[in-house]
Amino acid sequence: GAGVSQSPSNKVTEKGKDVELRCDPISGHTALYWYRQSLGQGLEFLIYFQGNSAPDKSGLPSDRFSAERTGGSVSTLTIQRTQQEDSAVYLCASSFKPRDDYEQYFGPGTRLTVT
Amino acid sequence: AQSVSQHNHHVILSEAASLELGCNYSYGGTVNLFWYVQYPGQHLQLLLKYFSGDPLVKGIKGFEAEFIKSKFSFNLRKPSVQWSDTAEYFCAASDGGSQGNLIFGKGTKLSVKP
């Protein structure tokens, strides 16, 4: 079956521009997570969704970051007025339920480069 | 604050050597622990996990990890590595809550020489 997909796979943008990153989770997975992997920093939790709602937005690094999920499926992470420090690989994961005893399945990531 | 630390940034081994990757966590209460692996060009995938019970857990591809509560550690081991184990390994933890989000370490890159 299909896994988690993300698009685009690579995105190069100029500083100050807005970008949208998309995640298609595994069908039937109610939980969706966004992580960021910066050079030498490991994976940093950003936000998670249970259905279409995001109970915990505390991981978002600034108010330039926002995310939404529609129809309990696709999610979009939006970064406004991008900065060079936003350059990273953005990973999406989904699981059947938002509990850690349900395995998270990761997508291939979107590599964002802000010039 | 909850955190996970991995001691080694890059480990280089020859095939058949034994592997141990260190992981320490800092959590106030219940903790669930994971090791993930990312092979070159592939997605992050789960190697093994510990929730409770036997502190020695076995995962895929001959990997195992031991939870030592007194040392706040969850080290990953493999008796004999293969070239195909070349990958980046991430230790992660969660507090067993209803969110499921994971706190990851910075990762250890393993290079196995044939």
Interface residues (C-beta under 8 A of the other chain):
Chain A: G3 V4 A31 Y33 Y35 G40 Q41 G42 L43 E44 F45 Y48 P55 D56 G59 L91 A93 S95 K97 P98 R99 D100 D101 Y102 E103 Q104 Y105 F106 G107 P108
Chain B: Q6 N32 F34 H43 L44 Q45 L46 K49 F51 F90 A92 S94 G96 G97 S98 Q99 G100 N101 L102 I103 F104 G105 K106 G107
